[in-house]
Amino acid sequence: MSINAFEAALKKGISEHDNVQASFELKKEVKRVSEAVKFANNRLYELEKLNTAMFSSLIKLVDIASGYQEASKTVGEGGKSYIS
């Protein structure tokens, strides 16, 4: 094997190695981004559950408050109810 053929083979091997290394790093990056997206989606889901619970509690409080206001309208002076 001549020196020129050896250098050409070496350069070709280095080029292929660089491509393989870049491909490997790209796969690692895709996996890392995929895990980050899964984490973000999980956090959004947990926040949605918290928001649902908060709004359910607020609706119950509003219902209780509106029921209290309705009851206070039916009670006259001295605590007597005008509704029989």
WOSULZI-V276665 format. One record per pair of residues at least 4 apart in sequence whose ideal C-beta (glycine too) atoms are under 6 Angstrom apart, sorted by the first residue. I is the first residue (numbers start at 1). GAP is how many residues later the second one is. D is the distance in whole Angstrom. If there is no record, write none. Layout:
((I | GAP | D) (I | GAP | D))
This chain:
((1 | 4 | 5) (1 | 5 | 5) (74 | 7 | 6) (74 | 9 | 5) (75 | 6 | 5) (76 | 4 | 5) (76 | 6 | 5))
